[in-house]
Amino acid sequence: MRPHTAARCPPQRRRPEPRLSCRGGSGYFRGRPLAAQRIYRAVLRIIRHPGSGSAHPRGAVLAMGNFDGLHQGHAALIKAACARAQATGKPAGVLTFEPHPRSVFMPQGEPFRLTPFRVKEREIARLGVELLFVQHFDLEFAHRSAEYFVEEVMLGAIGLSHIVVGHDCTFGNRRRGTPELLREMAARHGFGVTIVEPVRGADAAVYSSTHIRELLRGGRPRDAAAQLGRFWEIDGRVMVGDRRGRTIGFPTANLGLGEYLRPAFGVYAVRVSGDGPDDPLGGRTVDGVANIGLRPTVGTPEPRLEAHLFDTDTDLYGRHLRVSLIEFIRPEKKFAGLDELKAQIAADAAKAREILADLSSQASEQER
Protein backbone atom coordinates (compact mmCIF):
# COMPACT_ATOMS: atom_id res chain seq x y z
CA MET A 1 0.00 0.00 0.00
CA ARG A 2 1.28 3.45 -0.91
CA PRO A 3 -0.97 6.11 0.63
CA HIS A 4 -1.80 9.25 -1.31
CA THR A 5 0.65 12.16 -0.91
CA ALA A 6 -0.98 15.55 -0.42
CA ALA A 7 0.60 18.71 -1.79
CA ARG A 8 0.95 20.27 1.67
CA CYS A 9 3.45 18.35 3.79
CA PRO A 10 3.94 19.85 7.25
CA PRO A 11 7.07 18.84 9.15
CA GLN A 12 6.61 15.60 11.08
CA ARG A 13 7.07 15.53 14.84
CA ARG A 14 9.91 13.45 16.22
CA ARG A 15 9.22 11.88 19.55
CA PRO A 16 11.47 13.03 22.40
CA GLU A 17 13.83 10.64 24.13
CA PRO A 18 12.39 9.26 27.38
CA ARG A 19 14.22 8.78 30.66
CA LEU A 20 15.26 5.35 31.85
CA SER A 21 14.10 5.62 35.44
CA CYS A 22 11.90 3.86 37.94
CA ARG A 23 10.08 7.16 38.24
CA GLY A 24 8.92 6.86 34.63
CA GLY A 25 5.76 8.66 33.53
CA SER A 26 4.77 9.04 29.90
CA GLY A 27 2.31 11.95 29.88
CA TYR A 28 -0.14 12.36 27.03
CA PHE A 29 2.35 13.46 24.43
CA ARG A 30 5.54 11.60 25.21
CA GLY A 31 6.43 8.89 22.68
CA ARG A 32 9.17 6.37 22.48
CA PRO A 33 11.41 6.18 19.39
CA LEU A 34 12.67 2.83 18.23
CA ALA A 35 16.14 3.30 19.73
CA ALA A 36 14.64 3.91 23.16
CA GLN A 37 12.33 0.90 22.82
CA ARG A 38 15.37 -1.29 22.15
CA ILE A 39 17.12 0.10 25.24
CA TYR A 40 14.08 -0.63 27.41
CA ARG A 41 13.75 -4.16 26.11
CA ALA A 42 17.46 -4.77 26.63
CA VAL A 43 17.07 -3.68 30.28
CA LEU A 44 13.95 -5.76 30.95
CA ARG A 45 14.48 -9.48 31.42
CA ILE A 46 11.43 -11.72 30.98
CA ILE A 47 11.19 -14.95 33.01
CA ARG A 48 8.30 -17.12 31.86
CA HIS A 49 7.02 -19.95 34.04
CA PRO A 50 8.98 -19.10 37.21
CA GLY A 51 10.55 -22.21 38.69
CA SER A 52 10.98 -23.98 35.33
CA GLY A 53 14.78 -23.82 35.59
CA SER A 54 15.58 -20.35 34.29
CA ALA A 55 18.20 -18.71 36.54
CA HIS A 56 17.54 -15.14 37.66
CA PRO A 57 18.61 -12.77 40.46
CA ARG A 58 16.80 -13.57 43.70
CA GLY A 59 15.65 -11.15 46.37
CA ALA A 60 13.59 -8.94 44.04
CA VAL A 61 11.04 -6.39 45.18
CA LEU A 62 7.95 -7.36 43.18
CA ALA A 63 4.80 -5.54 42.12
CA MET A 64 2.06 -8.10 41.46
CA GLY A 65 -1.06 -7.78 39.32
CA ASN A 66 -2.72 -8.38 35.96
CA PHE A 67 -1.99 -4.76 35.01
CA ASP A 68 -4.34 -4.70 32.01
CA GLY A 69 -4.12 -1.16 30.67
CA LEU A 70 -1.05 -0.18 32.70
CA HIS A 71 -2.98 2.87 33.90
CA GLN A 72 -1.71 5.48 36.33
CA GLY A 73 -2.81 3.46 39.35
CA HIS A 74 -0.81 0.47 38.09
CA ALA A 75 2.14 2.74 37.39
CA ALA A 76 2.03 4.09 40.95
CA LEU A 77 2.15 0.55 42.32
CA ILE A 78 5.08 -0.43 40.09
CA LYS A 79 6.91 2.80 40.93
CA ALA A 80 6.48 2.00 44.64
CA ALA A 81 8.20 -1.35 44.04
CA CYS A 82 10.95 0.36 42.02
CA ALA A 83 11.51 2.95 44.74
CA ARG A 84 11.85 0.29 47.44
CA ALA A 85 14.17 -1.78 45.24
CA GLN A 86 16.33 1.27 44.63
CA ALA A 87 16.45 2.11 48.35
CA THR A 88 17.41 -1.43 49.37
CA GLY A 89 19.70 -2.32 46.48
CA LYS A 90 17.42 -5.12 45.27
CA PRO A 91 16.23 -5.90 41.72
CA ALA A 92 12.90 -4.32 40.75
CA GLY A 93 10.42 -6.80 39.32
CA VAL A 94 6.83 -7.33 38.23
CA LEU A 95 4.84 -10.55 38.54
CA THR A 96 1.92 -10.84 36.13
CA PHE A 97 -0.30 -13.54 34.65
CA GLU A 98 -0.84 -14.71 31.08
CA PRO A 99 -3.30 -15.44 29.65
CA HIS A 100 -5.41 -12.95 31.56
CA PRO A 101 -7.47 -14.91 34.13
CA ARG A 102 -10.71 -13.48 32.74
CA SER A 103 -10.05 -15.08 29.35
CA VAL A 104 -9.43 -18.44 31.07
CA PHE A 105 -12.63 -18.35 33.12
CA MET A 106 -14.75 -16.87 30.28
CA PRO A 107 -13.14 -18.13 27.05
CA GLN A 108 -16.23 -17.29 24.97
CA GLY A 109 -16.53 -13.76 26.33
CA GLU A 110 -16.15 -10.69 24.15
CA PRO A 111 -12.65 -9.23 23.70
CA PHE A 112 -11.70 -6.98 26.61
CA ARG A 113 -7.93 -6.47 26.66
CA LEU A 114 -6.64 -2.92 26.94
CA THR A 115 -3.03 -4.03 26.65
CA PRO A 116 -2.12 -7.38 25.09
CA PHE A 117 1.11 -8.78 26.54
CA ARG A 118 3.42 -7.18 23.96
CA VAL A 119 2.06 -3.74 24.93
CA LYS A 120 2.07 -4.50 28.65
CA GLU A 121 5.71 -5.60 28.39
CA ARG A 122 6.63 -2.35 26.65
CA GLU A 123 4.91 -0.15 29.23
CA ILE A 124 6.39 -2.10 32.16
CA ALA A 125 9.86 -1.74 30.64
CA ARG A 126 9.33 2.00 30.28
CA LEU A 127 8.97 2.26 34.07
CA GLY A 128 12.50 0.93 34.59
CA VAL A 129 11.63 -2.59 35.80
CA GLU A 130 14.48 -5.11 35.54
CA LEU A 131 12.65 -8.45 35.86
CA LEU A 132 9.25 -9.42 34.46
CA PHE A 133 7.96 -12.75 35.80
CA VAL A 134 5.13 -14.18 33.69
CA GLN A 135 3.13 -16.86 35.48
CA HIS A 136 1.19 -19.08 33.07
CA PHE A 137 -2.45 -19.07 34.13
CA ASP A 138 -4.81 -21.95 33.42
CA LEU A 139 -7.58 -23.77 35.27
CA GLU A 140 -5.12 -26.12 36.97
CA PHE A 141 -3.14 -23.18 38.33
CA ALA A 142 -6.36 -21.40 39.31
CA HIS A 143 -7.17 -24.27 41.70
CA ARG A 144 -3.92 -23.86 43.61
CA SER A 145 -4.30 -22.36 47.06
CA ALA A 146 -3.13 -18.88 47.95
CA GLU A 147 -0.65 -20.42 50.41
CA TYR A 148 0.79 -22.60 47.63
CA PHE A 149 1.23 -19.54 45.44
CA VAL A 150 3.11 -17.63 48.14
CA GLU A 151 5.31 -20.50 49.28
CA GLU A 152 6.03 -22.25 45.98
CA VAL A 153 5.97 -19.42 43.44
CA MET A 154 6.74 -16.16 45.24
CA LEU A 155 9.27 -17.58 47.70
CA GLY A 156 10.42 -20.84 46.14
CA ALA A 157 10.54 -20.13 42.41
CA ILE A 158 11.09 -16.37 42.43
CA GLY A 159 12.72 -15.82 45.82
CA LEU A 160 11.27 -12.36 46.43
CA SER A 161 12.25 -10.19 49.37
CA HIS A 162 9.26 -7.83 49.27
CA ILE A 163 5.84 -7.77 47.56
CA VAL A 164 3.85 -4.67 46.58
CA VAL A 165 0.13 -5.11 45.82
CA GLY A 166 -3.00 -3.03 45.56
CA HIS A 167 -5.48 -2.76 48.41
CA ASP A 168 -8.01 -4.92 46.53
CA CYS A 169 -5.57 -7.63 45.42
CA THR A 170 -6.87 -11.22 45.46
CA PHE A 171 -5.19 -14.43 44.31
CA GLY A 172 -5.32 -18.19 44.73
CA ASN A 173 -8.24 -20.62 44.70
CA ARG A 174 -11.55 -18.82 45.33
CA ARG A 175 -9.60 -15.58 45.70
CA ARG A 176 -8.68 -16.41 49.26
CA GLY A 177 -5.35 -14.65 48.93
CA THR A 178 -5.77 -11.11 50.26
CA PRO A 179 -3.50 -8.35 51.58
CA GLU A 180 -4.29 -9.60 55.09
CA LEU A 181 -3.14 -13.13 54.22
CA LEU A 182 0.03 -11.71 52.68
CA ARG A 183 0.80 -9.87 55.92
CA GLU A 184 0.28 -13.07 57.94
CA MET A 185 2.54 -15.10 55.64
CA ALA A 186 5.14 -12.34 55.53
CA ALA A 187 5.42 -12.46 59.31
CA ARG A 188 5.77 -16.23 59.13
CA HIS A 189 8.30 -16.40 56.28
CA GLY A 190 10.23 -13.15 56.70
CA PHE A 191 9.46 -11.14 53.57
CA GLY A 192 8.11 -7.60 53.35
CA VAL A 193 4.69 -6.40 52.20
CA THR A 194 3.51 -3.00 50.98
CA ILE A 195 -0.20 -2.41 50.36
CA VAL A 196 -0.89 0.49 48.00
CA GLU A 197 -4.12 2.35 48.68
CA PRO A 198 -6.40 3.50 45.81
CA VAL A 199 -4.79 6.09 43.55
CA ARG A 200 -7.06 8.91 42.38
CA GLY A 201 -6.86 11.37 39.54
CA ALA A 202 -7.47 15.11 39.55
CA ASP A 203 -11.23 14.47 39.40
CA ALA A 204 -10.98 12.26 42.54
CA ALA A 205 -11.93 9.15 40.53
CA VAL A 206 -9.98 5.97 41.31
CA TYR A 207 -7.89 4.76 38.37
CA SER A 208 -9.59 1.61 37.11
CA SER A 209 -9.27 -0.71 34.10
CA THR A 210 -13.02 -1.35 34.24
CA HIS A 211 -13.75 2.38 34.09
CA ILE A 212 -11.31 2.83 31.19
CA ARG A 213 -13.13 0.11 29.24
CA GLU A 214 -16.44 1.89 29.86
CA LEU A 215 -14.97 5.19 28.65
CA LEU A 216 -13.63 3.65 25.45
CA ARG A 217 -16.88 1.84 24.73
CA GLY A 218 -18.60 5.18 25.22
CA GLY A 219 -16.41 6.98 22.66
CA ARG A 220 -14.44 8.98 25.24
CA PRO A 221 -10.76 8.35 24.44
CA ARG A 222 -9.58 11.63 25.99
CA ASP A 223 -11.15 10.73 29.32
CA ALA A 224 -9.60 7.26 29.04
CA ALA A 225 -6.23 8.93 28.37
CA ALA A 226 -6.53 10.86 31.63
CA GLN A 227 -6.75 7.52 33.44
CA LEU A 228 -4.04 5.82 31.40
CA GLY A 229 -1.54 8.67 31.42
CA ARG A 230 -1.25 8.28 27.63
CA PHE A 231 -3.63 7.88 24.73
CA TRP A 232 -4.97 4.36 24.30
CA GLU A 233 -3.58 2.60 21.26
CA ILE A 234 -4.26 -0.38 19.07
CA ASP A 235 -1.23 -1.98 17.50
CA GLY A 236 -0.69 -4.71 14.96
CA ARG A 237 0.59 -5.59 11.51
CA VAL A 238 -0.97 -3.96 8.48
CA MET A 239 -3.00 -6.52 6.56
CA VAL A 240 -4.14 -6.51 2.96
CA GLY A 241 -7.60 -4.98 2.59
CA ASP A 242 -9.88 -4.64 -0.42
CA ARG A 243 -8.00 -1.47 -1.50
CA ARG A 244 -11.29 0.36 -1.89
CA GLY A 245 -9.92 3.42 -0.09
CA ARG A 246 -7.25 3.82 -2.76
CA THR A 247 -9.93 4.15 -5.45
CA ILE A 248 -11.56 7.13 -3.69
CA GLY A 249 -8.35 8.93 -2.76
CA PHE A 250 -8.09 7.79 0.86
CA PRO A 251 -5.86 4.68 1.05
CA THR A 252 -5.80 3.09 4.47
CA ALA A 253 -3.65 0.87 6.66
CA ASN A 254 -5.88 -1.93 7.96
CA LEU A 255 -5.37 -3.61 11.35
CA GLY A 256 -7.32 -6.47 12.89
CA LEU A 257 -8.57 -5.91 16.44
CA GLY A 258 -7.68 -9.37 17.75
CA GLU A 259 -8.02 -9.57 21.55
CA TYR A 260 -8.34 -5.81 21.94
CA LEU A 261 -11.42 -4.32 23.56
CA ARG A 262 -13.90 -3.06 20.95
CA PRO A 263 -14.17 0.70 21.48
CA ALA A 264 -17.13 2.69 20.21
CA PHE A 265 -17.43 2.03 16.49
CA GLY A 266 -16.93 5.12 14.38
CA VAL A 267 -14.40 7.66 13.15
CA TYR A 268 -11.47 8.95 15.23
CA ALA A 269 -8.68 11.48 14.97
CA VAL A 270 -5.55 9.37 15.46
CA ARG A 271 -1.79 9.51 15.71
CA VAL A 272 0.21 6.68 14.18
CA SER A 273 3.74 5.48 14.88
CA GLY A 274 5.75 2.49 13.76
CA ASP A 275 7.17 -0.26 15.93
CA GLY A 276 9.80 -2.95 15.73
CA PRO A 277 13.01 -3.23 13.71
CA ASP A 278 11.16 -2.52 10.45
CA ASP A 279 9.54 0.74 11.62
CA PRO A 280 8.24 2.18 8.32
CA LEU A 281 7.88 5.69 9.76
CA GLY A 282 11.45 6.03 11.00
CA GLY A 283 10.52 7.04 14.55
CA ARG A 284 8.03 9.70 13.43
CA THR A 285 4.48 10.16 14.68
CA VAL A 286 2.02 10.83 11.86
CA ASP A 287 -1.46 12.35 12.13
CA GLY A 288 -4.42 10.62 10.56
CA VAL A 289 -8.09 9.71 10.62
CA ALA A 290 -9.38 6.18 11.25
CA ASN A 291 -12.58 4.19 11.18
CA ILE A 292 -13.12 1.36 13.64
CA GLY A 293 -15.99 -1.03 13.01
CA LEU A 294 -17.81 -2.99 10.34
CA ARG A 295 -17.88 -0.41 7.50
CA PRO A 296 -21.67 -0.47 6.97
CA THR A 297 -21.46 1.08 3.49
CA VAL A 298 -19.32 -1.73 2.03
CA GLY A 299 -19.45 -4.30 4.84
CA THR A 300 -16.81 -6.45 6.50
CA PRO A 301 -17.30 -9.71 8.46
CA GLU A 302 -15.04 -8.75 11.37
CA PRO A 303 -14.49 -5.31 12.91
CA ARG A 304 -11.23 -3.69 11.93
CA LEU A 305 -9.32 -0.44 12.20
CA GLU A 306 -8.68 1.45 8.95
CA ALA A 307 -6.31 4.40 9.29
CA HIS A 308 -5.60 7.01 6.63
CA LEU A 309 -2.23 8.66 7.35
CA PHE A 310 -1.96 12.31 6.36
CA ASP A 311 0.81 13.51 4.06
CA THR A 312 2.58 10.16 3.99
CA ASP A 313 3.83 8.05 1.09
CA THR A 314 5.17 4.85 2.62
CA ASP A 315 4.78 1.15 1.92
CA LEU A 316 2.97 -0.15 5.01
CA TYR A 317 1.84 -3.68 4.12
CA GLY A 318 3.07 -6.20 6.67
CA ARG A 319 4.61 -3.49 8.86
CA HIS A 320 3.87 -2.99 12.54
CA LEU A 321 1.92 0.16 13.47
CA ARG A 322 0.65 1.68 16.71
CA VAL A 323 -2.52 3.76 16.34
CA SER A 324 -3.43 6.07 19.24
CA LEU A 325 -7.08 7.12 19.50
CA ILE A 326 -7.18 10.87 20.21
CA GLU A 327 -10.79 11.94 19.78
CA PHE A 328 -14.07 10.38 18.63
CA ILE A 329 -15.52 12.30 15.67
CA ARG A 330 -18.74 10.48 14.77
CA PRO A 331 -20.41 7.03 14.83
CA GLU A 332 -20.34 4.70 11.84
CA LYS A 333 -22.97 5.42 9.21
CA LYS A 334 -24.19 3.71 6.04
CA PHE A 335 -23.96 5.96 2.97
CA ALA A 336 -25.93 5.78 -0.27
CA GLY A 337 -22.80 5.28 -2.37
CA LEU A 338 -19.06 5.78 -2.67
CA ASP A 339 -19.35 9.44 -3.71
CA GLU A 340 -21.23 10.27 -0.53
CA LEU A 341 -18.75 8.21 1.48
CA LYS A 342 -15.80 10.02 -0.13
CA ALA A 343 -17.26 13.43 0.72
CA GLN A 344 -17.79 12.39 4.34
CA ILE A 345 -14.25 11.02 4.66
CA ALA A 346 -12.90 14.33 3.38
CA ALA A 347 -14.93 16.16 6.03
CA ASP A 348 -13.76 13.70 8.70
CA ALA A 349 -10.13 14.18 7.65
CA ALA A 350 -10.48 17.97 7.85
CA LYS A 351 -12.00 17.66 11.33
CA ALA A 352 -9.21 15.31 12.44
CA ARG A 353 -6.55 17.75 11.22
CA GLU A 354 -8.21 20.51 13.22
CA ILE A 355 -8.37 18.38 16.38
CA LEU A 356 -4.75 17.26 16.10
CA ALA A 357 -3.44 20.75 15.33
CA ASP A 358 -5.21 22.00 18.45
CA LEU A 359 -3.69 19.15 20.46
CA SER A 360 -0.21 20.08 19.25
CA SER A 361 -0.82 23.68 20.31
CA GLN A 362 -1.88 22.51 23.77
CA ALA A 363 1.25 20.36 24.04
CA SER A 364 3.45 23.30 23.05
CA GLU A 365 1.82 25.49 25.70
CA GLN A 366 2.42 22.83 28.36
CA GLU A 367 6.10 22.58 27.43
CA ARG A 368 6.71 26.33 27.83
WOWOKA-V207715 format. One record per pair of residues at least 24 apart in sequence whose C-alpha atoms are under 6 Angstrom apart, sorted by the first residue. I is the first residue (numbers start at 1). J is the second residue. Records with the same first field share a line. If there is no record, write none. Layout:
I=J + J
This chain:
1=315 + 316 + 317
2=313 + 314 + 315
3=251 + 313
5=311 + 312 + 313
6=311
9=311
13=285
14=284
20=128
21=128
22=79 + 82 + 127 + 128
24=127
27=229 + 230
28=229 + 230
33=283
34=283
40=125
44=125 + 130 + 131
45=131
46=131 + 132
47=133
48=133 + 134
49=135 + 136
50=157
51=157
58=159
59=159 + 160 + 161
60=90 + 91 + 92 + 160 + 161
61=85 + 92 + 93 + 161 + 162 + 163
62=93 + 94 + 163 + 164
63=94 + 163 + 164 + 165
64=94 + 95 + 96 + 165
65=96
66=96 + 97
68=114 + 115
69=114 + 115
71=227 + 228
72=228 + 229
73=199 + 207
92=129 + 130
93=129 + 130 + 131 + 132
94=132
95=133
96=134
97=134 + 135 + 136 + 137
98=136 + 137
99=137
111=259 + 260 + 261
112=260 + 261
113=259 + 260 + 261
142=173
143=173
144=172 + 173
145=172 + 173
146=172 + 177
161=191
162=191 + 192 + 193
163=193
164=193 + 194 + 195
165=195
166=195 + 196
167=195 + 196 + 197
216=263
217=263 + 264
218=264
219=264 + 328
221=327
231=324
232=324 + 325
233=323 + 324 + 325
234=322 + 323
235=321 + 322 + 323
236=320 + 321
237=318 + 319 + 320
238=317 + 318 + 319
252=306 + 307 + 308
253=306 + 307
254=305 + 306
255=304 + 305
256=304
257=304
265=292 + 293
266=291 + 292 + 330 + 331 + 332
267=291 + 329 + 330
268=327 + 328 + 329
269=326 + 327 + 352
270=324 + 325 + 326
271=323 + 324
272=322 + 323
273=321 + 322
274=320 + 321 + 322
275=320 + 321
289=349
296=334
297=334 + 335
